[in-house]
Amino acid sequence: MFSFLKKFYLKQIDLSYFDWTAPLAIRLYLSPIMLQAGWNKYSSFENTVAWFEHSLNLPFPTMMAALATGAELIGGAFLLLGLAIQFIVIPLMVVMLVAAFTVHWGNGWLAISDASSWLANDRVLEAVDKKERAILILQEHGHYEWLTSSGSITVLNNGIEFSITYFIMLLALFVLGAGRFISFDYWVGNALTKEVNKA
């Protein structure tokens, strides 16, 4: 066993050629999430401002809503293109931290209530009875089979899980960059390097 581990750690497979795939996958995963979040804020901007002001108690709610909306819309597009990645992820990371600590923090870690999780808090545990009661009501008075034909009934806990996960993915892009080959950053960087070398 020791000899296997020794061989593994001393002679790992060289995957450096594929180092561009991880940043690309993260970008393609996060881009539609950010675009959708930004579009939701933009399409009901007055409600977004009211939410920032009255529910989140943020200062300068109109400006904050505009900054969050712009960061998500522009950031989502730049993520897709692989353009100015190490710059554009900074405001997106700020948005994720603000979301985590102003919207989700009080709900704990879990995004979806799962009483079997070791991360379940009292709020999640209380959701079990509420979910069971909701199912009973729907089975008795609703079209339960139709209502659950697209998926089971669940309770949204709205914890920090997603926003912190997105923050970590954005942090990885900040460190790794957009990746080689399939990003504007790669091709623009190559073109600028060639120009500098010619001079």
C-alpha positions as a printed NumPy array, in Angstrom:
array([[  0.   ,   0.   ,   0.   ],
       [  2.796,   2.404,   0.931],
       [  4.596,   1.773,  -2.352],
       [  1.378,   2.545,  -4.276],
       [  0.959,   5.843,  -2.421],
       [  4.605,   6.675,  -2.968],
       [  4.286,   6.056,  -6.718],
       [  1.03 ,   8.034,  -6.833],
       [  2.452,  11.115,  -5.138],
       [  5.811,  11.009,  -6.868],
       [  4.503,  10.359, -10.362],
       [  1.066,  11.903, -10.783],
       [ -0.551,  12.17 , -14.164],
       [  0.292,  15.455, -15.865],
       [ -3.024,  17.131, -16.59 ],
       [ -1.592,  20.597, -17.185],
       [ -2.864,  20.602, -20.769],
       [ -6.409,  20.431, -19.393],
       [ -5.956,  23.218, -16.845],
       [ -8.315,  25.413, -18.862],
       [-11.3  ,  23.09 , -18.368],
       [-11.919,  23.892, -14.69 ],
       [-12.159,  27.704, -15.134],
       [-14.322,  27.18 , -18.225],
       [-16.686,  24.854, -16.349],
       [-16.99 ,  27.295, -13.431],
       [-17.638,  30.201, -15.805],
       [-20.306,  28.298, -17.759],
       [-21.952,  27.199, -14.511],
       [-22.018,  30.642, -12.876],
       [-22.86 ,  32.762, -15.917],
       [-26.564,  31.834, -16.26 ],
       [-27.016,  32.047, -12.482],
       [-25.669,  35.604, -12.392],
       [-27.539,  36.654, -15.535],
       [-30.827,  35.318, -14.155],
       [-30.31 ,  36.988, -10.762],
       [-29.483,  40.293, -12.435],
       [-32.421,  40.026, -14.815],
       [-34.801,  39.324, -11.918],
       [-33.599,  42.457, -10.135],
       [-33.737,  44.55 , -13.317],
       [-37.206,  43.404, -14.417],
       [-38.736,  44.372, -11.051],
       [-36.297,  47.099, -10.085],
       [-38.719,  49.088,  -7.907],
       [-39.469,  45.959,  -5.877],
       [-35.725,  45.271,  -5.613],
       [-35.114,  48.776,  -4.259],
       [-37.975,  48.397,  -1.774],
       [-36.606,  45.019,  -0.646],
       [-33.098,  46.443,  -0.196],
       [-34.526,  49.373,   1.796],
       [-37.237,  47.801,   3.96 ],
       [-36.293,  44.125,   4.322],
       [-32.498,  44.295,   4.197],
       [-32.174,  47.821,   5.683],
       [-29.309,  48.634,   3.323],
       [-28.161,  52.25 ,   2.994],
       [-28.687,  53.998,  -0.363],
       [-31.048,  51.244,  -1.562],
       [-31.466,  52.555,  -5.127],
       [-27.708,  52.778,  -5.669],
       [-27.11 ,  49.401,  -3.99 ],
       [-29.821,  47.755,  -6.11 ],
       [-28.352,  49.284,  -9.275],
       [-24.838,  48.113,  -8.365],
       [-26.002,  44.572,  -7.581],
       [-28.087,  44.417, -10.762],
       [-25.263,  45.75 , -12.915],
       [-22.677,  43.47 , -11.324],
       [-24.809,  40.393, -11.986],
       [-25.858,  41.291, -15.541],
       [-22.469,  42.554, -16.733],
       [-20.617,  39.973, -14.646],
       [-22.723,  37.142, -16.027],
       [-22.   ,  38.234, -19.603],
       [-18.266,  38.658, -18.91 ],
       [-18.136,  35.22 , -17.257],
       [-19.633,  33.698, -20.385],
       [-17.1  ,  35.454, -22.61 ],
       [-14.138,  34.942, -20.301],
       [-13.501,  38.681, -20.413],
       [-11.698,  40.643, -17.651],
       [-12.416,  37.749, -15.286],
       [-10.048,  38.69 , -12.465],
       [-11.617,  42.159, -12.415],
       [-15.292,  41.289, -12.848],
       [-15.394,  38.598, -10.159],
       [-14.56 ,  41.156,  -7.434],
       [-17.965,  42.925,  -7.481],
       [-19.676,  39.546,  -7.859],
       [-17.873,  38.257,  -4.759],
       [-19.022,  41.355,  -2.873],
       [-22.62 ,  40.726,  -3.984],
       [-22.384,  37.109,  -2.792],
       [-21.01 ,  38.158,   0.611],
       [-23.693,  40.825,   1.039],
       [-26.343,  38.243,   0.11 ],
       [-24.885,  35.673,   2.512],
       [-24.69 ,  38.012,   5.501],
       [-27.771,  40.21 ,   4.987],
       [-30.278,  37.778,   3.465],
       [-29.272,  34.219,   4.357],
       [-27.121,  34.278,   7.512],
       [-29.979,  34.014,  10.007],
       [-31.218,  30.822,   8.34 ],
       [-28.043,  28.81 ,   8.874],
       [-26.11 ,  26.894,   6.236],
       [-28.649,  24.759,   4.346],
       [-30.403,  26.169,   1.273],
       [-33.044,  23.402,   1.327],
       [-34.492,  22.06 ,   4.577],
       [-33.025,  18.625,   5.213],
       [-33.567,  17.383,   8.757],
       [-31.18 ,  14.465,   8.19 ],
       [-28.232,  16.822,   7.64 ],
       [-25.735,  17.383,  10.452],
       [-26.024,  21.067,   9.498],
       [-29.755,  21.188,  10.276],
       [-30.689,  23.921,  12.729],
       [-33.92 ,  24.41 ,  14.695],
       [-35.541,  26.166,  11.727],
       [-34.865,  23.142,   9.504],
       [-36.081,  20.684,  12.129],
       [-39.3  ,  22.68 ,  12.607],
       [-39.891,  22.544,   8.86 ],
       [-40.423,  18.755,   9.029],
       [-43.84 ,  19.05 ,  10.719],
       [-44.837,  21.943,   8.464],
       [-43.926,  19.994,   5.342],
       [-45.846,  16.908,   6.521],
       [-48.901,  19.082,   7.293],
       [-48.679,  20.792,   3.889],
       [-48.541,  17.397,   2.167],
       [-51.587,  16.187,   4.09 ],
       [-53.548,  19.329,   3.163],
       [-52.577,  18.978,  -0.495],
       [-53.425,  15.272,  -0.54 ],
       [-56.833,  15.996,   0.957],
       [-57.795,  19.219,  -0.818],
       [-55.493,  19.545,  -3.82 ],
       [-54.337,  17.601,  -6.83 ],
       [-51.289,  16.173,  -5.058],
       [-50.19 ,  13.857,  -7.877],
       [-50.322,  16.732, -10.359],
       [-48.605,  19.148,  -7.967],
       [-45.728,  16.72 ,  -7.383],
       [-45.431,  15.44 , -10.952],
       [-42.506,  17.841, -11.534],
       [-40.797,  17.077,  -8.23 ],
       [-41.443,  16.5  ,  -4.569],
       [-42.68 ,  19.136,  -2.146],
       [-39.827,  20.675,  -0.194],
       [-39.222,  23.587,   2.154],
       [-36.757,  26.299,   1.207],
       [-34.533,  27.126,   4.172],
       [-32.704,  29.904,   2.295],
       [-29.425,  29.514,   4.174],
       [-25.984,  30.697,   3.063],
       [-25.089,  27.475,   1.207],
       [-25.536,  28.736,  -2.359],
       [-24.161,  32.252,  -1.912],
       [-21.017,  30.994,  -0.151],
       [-20.573,  28.238,  -2.754],
       [-20.803,  30.83 ,  -5.531],
       [-18.366,  33.061,  -3.64 ],
       [-15.829,  30.215,  -3.444],
       [-16.227,  29.497,  -7.168],
       [-15.707,  33.193,  -7.957],
       [-12.645,  33.228,  -5.686],
       [-11.25 ,  30.274,  -7.66 ],
       [-11.71 ,  32.27 , -10.887],
       [ -9.994,  35.262,  -9.277],
       [ -6.95 ,  33.064,  -8.622],
       [ -7.071,  30.902, -11.779],
       [ -8.265,  33.474, -14.295],
       [-10.543,  32.724, -17.237],
       [ -8.53 ,  29.76 , -18.489],
       [ -6.739,  29.12 , -21.755],
       [ -8.158,  28.725, -25.258],
       [-11.87 ,  29.466, -24.692],
       [-11.757,  32.958, -23.22 ],
       [-11.265,  36.486, -24.471],
       [ -8.687,  37.032, -21.718],
       [ -6.466,  34.308, -23.197],
       [ -6.575,  35.616, -26.776],
       [ -6.305,  39.294, -25.834],
       [ -3.415,  38.472, -23.483],
       [ -1.637,  36.549, -26.266],
       [ -2.129,  39.392, -28.743],
       [ -0.807,  41.99 , -26.28 ],
       [  2.202,  39.799, -25.435],
       [  3.075,  39.505, -29.142],
       [  2.818,  43.299, -29.526],
       [  5.087,  43.873, -26.524],
       [  7.619,  41.339, -27.852],
       [  7.684,  43.077, -31.249],
       [  8.421,  46.463, -29.67 ]])
